[in-house]
């Protein structure tokens, strides 16, 4: 099995790597330090992720502004690039819903994919947007089957949003914004639809149908800066960075076996810790779930 030493002189930690580290240090080492391949029988079905990536790409490249000719060119490009040609109509409808949200909220795009890089932190903010009065927000874009009330209730403590909000001075300086006019974060969600396109309607017909029937929904949840706690999250992130650095230097990782099958999902490195196969664990989880 191929292993790659990913130790490097300059180590920055993304929010996803921080979450991985908080979940199980051993999994972090397998993935980020040693670069060990995932279990051979791991079923890495990326289709639903690719649809989301395609929608993100269209919105980013269009700067969240409607231009019919450019829009459908981007749909073709995104569907091809992210290997989801068979869901092109869904991608188009979801991206259009994203454009509708942006217009409805009366926001202007300042920057897409703003890079945050410090000694400890690496991140890319999906969207920075402002209103007519130059009040501005950090916006995180998500695609999902649905949006739950539980997710909404936890947003003020969301690790990623608070980590980005901890860097408003850096963002403001980089984009010429007034840090005092930072208003908070927005969590923008576009839901998916299981509806299929008929042979007669075409992509535009499909878009009109599913959007008219509200089968694809859009949500804009605003988290005021007063409700957030970015300083605490940044402090925690720096502590995780220091721990990650020690792991890259060879410290022994802790195994959190609760994460081997959390939320009825099998860890993709299961065989590394248990000597059994990913498939066997997955089969056991499916039986127990039913």
C-alpha positions in Angstrom: 0.0 0.0 0.0 1.4 3.4 -1.0 2.0 5.9 1.7 3.0 9.5 1.3 4.7 11.6 3.9 2.8 14.9 3.9 4.9 16.5 6.6 5.7 20.1 5.5 7.4 23.1 7.0 4.4 25.3 6.8 1.2 23.7 8.1 -2.1 25.5 7.9 -5.4 23.9 9.0 -8.7 24.2 7.1 -12.0 23.9 8.9 -12.6 20.4 7.3 -9.2 19.2 8.5 -9.9 20.6 12.0 -13.2 18.7 12.0 -11.4 15.6 11.0 -8.9 16.1 13.7 -11.6 16.7 16.3 -13.4 13.5 15.3 -10.5 11.0 15.3 -6.7 11.8 15.3 -5.9 8.5 13.8 -8.1 9.1 10.8 -6.4 12.5 10.4 -3.0 10.8 10.4 -4.1 8.2 7.8 -5.4 10.9 5.5 -3.4 14.1 6.1 -0.1 12.9 7.5 0.6 9.5 5.8 -1.6 9.8 2.8 -2.7 6.2 3.1 -5.2 4.9 0.5 -8.7 4.4 1.6 -9.9 0.8 2.0 -10.0 -0.9 -1.4 -13.7 -1.9 -1.0 -14.7 1.6 0.1 -17.7 2.8 -2.0 -16.9 6.4 -2.8 -20.1 7.5 -4.6 -19.5 11.1 -5.4 -22.5 11.9 -7.6 -24.4 13.9 -5.0 -21.2 15.8 -4.2 -20.5 16.5 -7.9 -24.0 18.0 -8.4 -23.3 20.4 -5.5 -19.8 21.2 -6.9 -21.3 22.0 -10.3 -23.9 24.3 -8.8 -21.2 26.1 -6.9 -19.1 26.5 -10.0 -21.9 28.0 -12.0 -22.8 30.5 -9.3 -19.2 31.5 -8.8 -18.3 31.9 -12.4 -21.5 34.0 -13.0 -20.8 36.1 -10.0 -24.3 35.3 -8.9 -25.7 37.4 -11.7 -28.2 36.2 -14.4 -27.0 36.2 -17.9 -29.0 33.7 -20.0 -26.3 33.0 -22.7 -23.5 32.7 -20.2 -25.7 30.7 -17.7 -26.3 27.8 -20.1 -22.7 27.7 -21.3 -21.7 27.3 -17.7 -24.3 24.6 -17.1 -22.8 22.6 -20.0 -19.2 23.2 -18.8 -20.0 22.3 -15.2 -21.9 19.1 -16.1 -19.1 17.9 -18.2 -16.3 18.9 -15.8 -17.9 17.3 -12.7 -19.1 14.2 -14.6 -22.8 14.7 -14.1 -24.2 15.2 -17.6 -27.2 13.0 -16.8 -28.2 15.5 -14.1 -27.7 18.7 -16.2 -31.3 19.8 -15.8 -31.1 19.5 -12.0 -27.9 21.5 -11.9 -29.4 24.2 -14.0 -32.5 24.5 -11.9 -30.6 24.5 -8.6 -28.1 27.2 -9.9 -31.0 29.3 -11.1 -32.6 29.1 -7.7 -29.3 30.3 -6.3 -29.4 33.3 -8.6 -33.0 34.0 -7.5 -32.0 34.1 -3.8 -29.2 36.5 -4.5 -31.5 38.9 -6.4 -34.3 38.6 -3.8 -31.9 39.5 -1.0 -30.8 42.6 -3.0 -27.1 41.8 -2.6 -24.1 42.7 -4.7 -21.3 40.3 -5.2 -18.0 41.6 -3.8 -15.8 38.4 -4.2 -16.2 34.7 -4.7 -13.9 32.1 -3.2 -11.9 34.6 -1.1 -8.8 32.9 0.3 -8.0 33.2 4.0 -4.5 32.1 4.8 -2.6 32.8 8.0 -0.1 30.9 10.0 -2.8 28.7 11.4 -5.8 28.8 9.0 -6.6 28.1 5.4 -10.0 28.6 4.0 -12.0 29.8 1.0 -15.1 31.9 1.6 -17.8 31.0 -0.9 -19.1 34.5 -1.3 -18.7 38.0 0.2 -21.6 40.2 -0.6 -22.8 43.7 0.3 -26.0 45.7 0.2 -26.5 49.3 -1.2 -25.2 50.7 2.0 -22.0 48.7 1.9 -23.0 46.5 4.8 -21.4 43.1 4.1 -21.7 39.5 4.9 -19.8 36.2 4.7 -22.0 33.7 2.8 -21.7 30.0 2.8 -23.4 28.1 0.0 -24.8 24.6 0.6 -26.8 22.1 -1.5 -28.8 19.5 0.4 -31.8 17.2 0.2 -33.5 19.3 2.8 -32.9 21.8 5.5 -33.7 20.9 9.1 -34.6 23.1 12.0 -31.8 21.4 14.0 -29.2 22.7 11.5 -30.6 26.2 11.7 -30.5 26.2 15.5 -26.8 25.2 15.5 -25.6 27.8 12.9 -24.5 30.4 15.4 -22.0 27.9 16.7 -21.0 26.6 13.3 -17.2 26.0 13.2 -16.7 27.1 9.7 -18.7 30.3 9.8 -17.2 31.4 13.1 -13.7 30.6 11.8 -14.2 32.8 8.8 -15.8 35.5 10.9 -12.7 35.6 13.0 -10.8 36.9 10.0 -13.0 39.9 9.1 -10.1 42.4 9.3 -8.1 40.3 6.9 -11.1 40.1 4.5 -12.0 43.8 4.8 -8.4 44.8 4.1 -8.1 42.5 1.1 -11.4 43.7 -0.5 -11.5 47.3 0.6 -14.4 46.9 2.9 -15.2 48.6 6.2 -14.8 46.0 9.0 -17.3 48.0 11.1 -19.9 47.3 8.5 -19.5 43.5 8.8 -23.0 42.3 9.7 -22.5 38.6 10.2 -22.9 35.4 8.1 -25.5 34.0 5.8 -26.1 30.3 5.3 -27.6 29.9 1.8 -29.1 26.5 1.1 -30.5 25.1 -2.2 -32.4 21.9 -2.0 -32.4 19.1 -4.6 -35.3 17.5 -6.4 -35.8 13.9 -7.4 -38.0 14.9 -10.3 -36.8 13.7 -13.7 -36.9 15.5 -17.0 -39.4 14.3 -19.6 -38.3 13.7 -23.1 -40.5 16.6 -24.4 -39.8 19.5 -22.0 -36.0 20.0 -22.3 -33.8 21.7 -19.7 -35.6 25.1 -19.6 -39.0 23.4 -19.4 -37.8 21.2 -16.5 -36.5 24.3 -14.7 -39.8 26.1 -15.1 -41.7 23.1 -13.8 -39.7 22.2 -10.7 -39.3 25.8 -9.7 -43.0 26.6 -10.2 -43.9 23.6 -8.1 -41.4 24.6 -5.4 -39.7 21.2 -5.6 -36.3 23.0 -5.4 -36.3 25.4 -2.5 -33.9 28.1 -1.4 -33.2 29.4 2.1 -31.2 32.3 3.4 -30.5 32.1 7.1 -28.9 35.2 8.6 -26.6 34.8 11.6 -26.0 38.2 13.1 -22.4 38.8 14.2 -23.6 39.5 17.8 -24.8 35.9 18.0 -21.5 34.4 17.0 -18.4 33.5 18.9 -15.5 33.7 16.5 -12.8 34.4 19.1 -13.5 31.2 21.0 -13.5 29.2 17.7 -10.2 30.8 16.6 -8.6 29.9 20.0 -9.8 26.3 19.6 -8.5 26.2 16.0 -5.1 27.3 17.0 -4.9 24.6 19.6 -5.9 22.0 17.0 -3.2 23.5 14.7 -0.6 22.9 17.4 -1.9 19.3 17.8 -1.8 18.7 14.1 1.8 20.0 13.9 2.8 17.5 16.6 1.1 14.7 14.6 3.0 15.7 11.5 6.2 15.6 13.6 5.4 12.0 14.7 3.4 12.2 17.9 1.2 9.1 18.5 -2.4 9.7 17.4 -5.4 8.9 19.6 -8.1 6.6 18.2 -11.7 7.6 18.7 -13.5 4.3 18.0 -16.9 6.0 18.3 -16.2 7.4 14.9 -15.6 4.0 13.2 -19.4 3.8 12.5 -20.9 7.1 13.7 -24.3 8.0 12.2 -24.4 4.5 10.6 -21.5 5.4 8.2 -18.5 3.2 8.0 -15.0 4.8 8.3 -13.2 4.5 5.0 -10.0 3.5 6.9 -11.8 0.8 9.0 -9.4 -2.1 8.0 -6.4 -0.1 9.2 -7.5 -0.1 12.8 -9.5 -3.4 13.0 -8.1 -5.8 10.4 -11.7 -6.3 9.1 -13.1 -5.0 5.8 -15.1 -1.9 5.2 -17.7 -4.0 3.4 -18.3 -6.2 6.5 -18.8 -3.2 8.7 -21.1 -1.6 6.2 -23.2 -4.8 6.0 -23.4 -5.0 9.8 -24.5 -1.3 10.0 -27.3 -1.8 7.4 -28.6 -4.9 9.2 -28.6 -3.0 12.6 -30.3 0.1 11.1 -33.2 -2.0 9.9 
